[in-house]
Amino acid sequence: MELSTLNAPRNVKPRGLLELPREELLAWLQAHDQPPLRARQLRRWIVVGRATSFDQMTDLPLLLREQLAIKFTPLATTVDRRYSSSDGTQKLLVRLHDDQIVECVLLPERNRRTVCVSTQVGCGMGCVFCASGIGGVVRNLSTAEILEQILHARNLLPAHERLTNVVVMGMGEPMANLDALLEALATAAAADSLGLGVGARHVTISTVGLPAKIRQLADLGKQYHLAVSLHAPNDALRNQIVPTNEKIGLAAILEAGDYFFEKTGRQVTYEYVLLRDLNDRTGHAAELGRLLRGRHAHVNLIPFNDVEGLPYRRLTQEALTDFTEILKQYNISVKVRKRKGADIDAACGQLRRSVLDAAARTGRDSEPVAAAGV
């Protein structure tokens, strides 16, 4: 395992170019006697060319590069710490302009290079097993802050490799920040000279289940894949695990999922985190099978990663096997998610929480702090 601390001085914080509205950048370029095409060149260097400094943008005039460096920075966010797992997973703590931190993860596997990104600082959904929601939601991320996570992860890859998949399963509820997310994904999915070429069918958006937003996404007609965090086969149990369910209910979520399939033709994945002795019984499996039988649905079973400070524990292998087999008896498509990055606290929110807790104990947030398991 490797811990790289990449803290940059934060006393001066120039604006990130990706944060600038196009009209503002064009006006700045015009004021500096530069043609409009420079805006496209700048964006291409950052998004496609992997540039993290203006010095790397060698087809721009030297004077322009110097002027840009005085006022702007290519990326407004910085990789504060990088953790590398023995299985190849790399987790990044990304520091934002206001010194908030979020997490993103690079997951290499065979011919896939997947990045998992966050959409909020913290989370307001309150799922009882999730480290991201400890402390609630602080704020939404901007489009640039979401996109820059993708770029930071991509920049870790060798020059001949590219990202193949994007999953929006990091910190926060994506549907609560849908407009900013969709704009970032448009760049990630674009196949032109200003995009990353990650096709829409290789993008997965995970949600706790906000029916109106699911329908809004469906109506856009995009081929993004939808994953709904279900975690329980009935409302009484789901209310315990996902408090927001009390105001929504499983029926409305499943109806929205069915609507998404009707509009897009894309099968919906229902994620189910298995918590020992809470939602992992054979009766729960049978109830889930009956709930989803006949739907165009796939179940992704997720064995819980233990989180310090939370009372929930990982289920036994025997219980996992039994749960899986019962779902198959109901003709439910099911897969168990592989555990990745366990030795670097890769479960969502774990590293951010350990860093914040350590900073609170020491009274410092700029010093390198080793997270649990590193």
N, C-alpha and C positions, 0 to 999 in steps of 0.2 A: 504494500500500500504506500501511497505517496501523498504528501500534503504540500501543495505549492501555495505560498502566500504572495499575492500580487497586488498588495495595497499601493495605490497611487496617492500622491498628495491631493488633498481635497479642499485646500484653502481657496483656490481659484477654480471656478467651475464654468468654463465656457459652454455655450449651448451646443447640443448635438445637432449635426446637420439633418439627421432623419426626423428630428422633432420640428424642424422649420416647415411651415406651410409653403407650398411651392411658390405662391405669389410673393411671399416675403423673401425667399431666396433669390427669385428673379429680380426683385427690386434692388437687392444688395448687389447682385452681379452688374446690373445696369449702372448703379452708382459708381462702380469700379471699372467702368468701360469694358465690360466683358459680355460676350454674346450669350443669348439664352441657352445655347447648346451646352454650356458649361454645367448647367444644373443636371442635365442627363449624364454627363461625364462623371460628375461627382457621385451621383447615386450608383452608377454602374461600378465605380471603383470600390465603393463600400459594400454593396450587396453582392456583386459578382466577383470583384477583384480582390476581396479579402483585405482591403486597405484599412489599417488602424491608425495611420498618420498621413498627413498631407504630403510628406516627403516621398511617400510611395507612389504618389499619383504623377508619374513621370511625364505624361503627355500634357500636363497643365503648365502654363508659364510659371517660372520660379517666383516672380513677384506676386502672382495670384496666390500661390501656395503659402507664401509668407504672410500675406494679408489675411487669408483664411485662418491660419494658425493663431493669429492674434485674437480673433473673435469667436472662433468655433472649434469644435472637435468632431472628428468623424463619428464617433460613438459616444453618447452621453453617459452610458453605463460602463462599469468596469468589473472585471472578474476579480473579486476580492479574495477568494480562496478556491482552490481546485483540489478535489479529492479523487483519487484513482483506486478502483477496486481490483482485486485479484482476478475478477471475471471480465475485466475490460471496461466496465461501466465507469463513467466519469461524471461526478456531480460538481456543479458550479454554484457558488454563492455569488450572486450578482448584486453589486451595490448601485443604487439609483442616485439621482441627483440630490435627493433630500436625505441621503444616508440610510434610507430603508434598504432592506435586503430581501431578495427572493431567490428561489432555487430553480435551476433547470438541470436536466440530466441528459447525457449522451449515452446511448445504448447501442453498442456495436454487436451484431450477431450475424455470422455468415455473410450473406450479400446485402444485409440491411444495415443502414446507419440511421437510427431513430433519435430524434430529440424530443424530450418532454418539457413543456414550457408552462409557466405560471401566468395567470391573468389578473391576479390581485395580490396585494400585500396582506397576508393573512386570509381568513375566510369567515364569512358570516353565516354559513349553513349549520354549523354546530354539530356535525357528525361526531358521535361520542368517541370514536376510535382514532380520529385523525389529528395528527400533530399540527396540521396547518391551521386549524380553527382555534387552537389554544390562544386566547387573547383576542379573538374576534377578527373582524376585517378592519384594516387601516384605510385603504383606498384602492381604487381601480388603477391598473397600469394603463399607460398610454399605448397607442399603436406602436410607436417607436420602441418603447420599453419591452413590448412583447416580441417585436421583430428582432431586436438586438440580442435577446436570449438565443434565438435561432442562429444568428450570425456568430455569436461567441462559441456556440457548440460546433458549428460548421468549421470555424477557424481552427479547431483542434485536429481536424482530419488532415491527412496528407493531401498534397495538392491534386493528386490524381483521383481522389475520392470525393463523393458528394453526398449530401443528405438524401435519403430515400423516403423517409417518413417523418411526419410530425404528429405527435399526440399531445392534446391539450388536457393533461391530467395532473398538472402541477398544482401549486397553491392557488386557491380561490375557486369561485364558481364561474366558469366561462360564460354561461348564459346571462349572468348579471353584468357582464362587460362585453356584450356580444358585438356591438358596433366596432369598437376598437380592435377586437380580436379578428373580425372578418377582414378588416383593412390590412392587418398584418399578414393574414393567411393569403390574401390576394397576391402579395408580393412573393410569399413562399411558393405558391402554386404556379405562378406565372412562368411560362416557358420561353418568354422573349428575353432580350438581352439585359433586362433589368430585373429578372426574377431568378429564383433558385430551381425552378423546374420540378418541384415536388407536386405531382399531380393531385388534384382534389380527392381522388379515390385513395390516396395514401395519407390522408389527413383524418385523424379521429378526434372528435370533440366529445369530452366526457362531461356529463351534467348530473347533478343530484336529482334533477327532474323538475324543471319549471315549464309547465305545459304551454303557456302562451309563447314563450321564447322558442320552444321546440317547434311549434307551429310556424312561427316567424321564420325560423331557419329552413323549414321544409318548403315554405312558399317561395324561397329564393331559388329553388331548383338546383342548388349546388350538389355535387356528388360527394360531399364530405360524409364520413362515416359517423354515426351517432352511437355513443355509449351512455347508458343510463345507469347510475349507481343505485341499485335496488336494495340490496342488503337484507331484505326480509320479504316473506311471502304474504304477509297480512298487515293491516294498518296498525293494529295494536302493538305488534313487535317493532314495526318500522318507526312508529312514534317514539319509541325508546331509543332507537339507534340514530334516527335522522329527525330531529325535532321539527324541522320545517314541514314534515309530512302531515302534521296535525291540521295545517291550513290548506293542504293540497289533496292528499289521499291517493292511494295507488290507482284507483280507477281512472282518474283524470290523467295520470302519468302514462298509463298503458294506452289510453285512447289517443294521447298525443303521439306516442310511439307508433301506433297503427297508422295515424295520419301521416307521419313522416315516411313510412314505407310506401303508402299509397302515392304520395307526391313524388318521391325520389326513386322508388324501386330498390332502395338500399335497406338491407336487413339490419335491424336494430340489435345491438349487443346490450345485454343486461348484466352489469357487473354485480358481484355478490361477494363481499368480504366476509369470510368465515371466522366467527369469533367463538372460541371454545366455550361450550355449555350455554351459549346464548342463542345463536341462530344456526347451529350446525347439526341439529338432530335429524334423524331419518324422517320424522314427521314433517319437519320444515322442508326437506327435499321433495317429499311427495306433494306438499301443498304448492310449492313453487312449480312443480311439474304440471299440476292441474291449472295453475294460473296462466302459464305460458303455452300450454298445449294448443296447437292450431294456429299460433301466431308465427309470423316470419321473424323469428327471434333466435339469438344465440346467447348462451350463458357463459360468462367468463368468471370462473371461480377463483377467488384470490385469498390464499391463506394469509392470515394476519401476520404482519411483521411487528413483533413486540416493540412498544414504545415506552421508554422510561417515564414514569409518572402516571401512566394509564393502567387501569386494572385488568385489561383484556389480554388474553393469551392465545397463542397459536394453537390450532386444533391438532389432534393426532392424525397420523397418516391413515390409520384405520377409518377414522370418521370421514376423512377426505375421500377415501376410496368408496365408502358406502354412499356418501352424498352424491358423488358423481354417477355411480351405477344406477341409483334410483332415478335421477334425471333422464338417463338414457332409456330407462324403461318407459318413460312418457314420450319417447321420440324427440327429446330436446337436444339440439346441438349444443355440446358443452366442451369446454376446454379449461384446463387448470393453468393459470398464469405462472410462468417460471419466476422464481425468486432471483432478483438481480440486485447487486450492490449491497447485500446485507451487511458486509463488513465496513461500509461507509455510511450507514444510516440513510440508505437511498429512499426509504419510504418518505412520502411527501411531508415536508415540514419539519422533519426530525433535525436536520443539520441547522436550519435557521433557529429552531428553538434552543438547541444546545449552545449555539453561539450567543444568542441573546441572553440566556441564563448566565453564561459565563461572564459576559460583559456586565451584567447587573451585579454580579458578585465582586468583580474587580473595579467597577466604576469606569472601565475603559472599553471603547468599541473599536479602536483602531489597531490594537495589538493582535497578533495572530493567536487564535485560541483553538486548541485541538478539540475536535468534536468527538463524541463517544464513538468508540470502535476504531479510531484512527491510531 
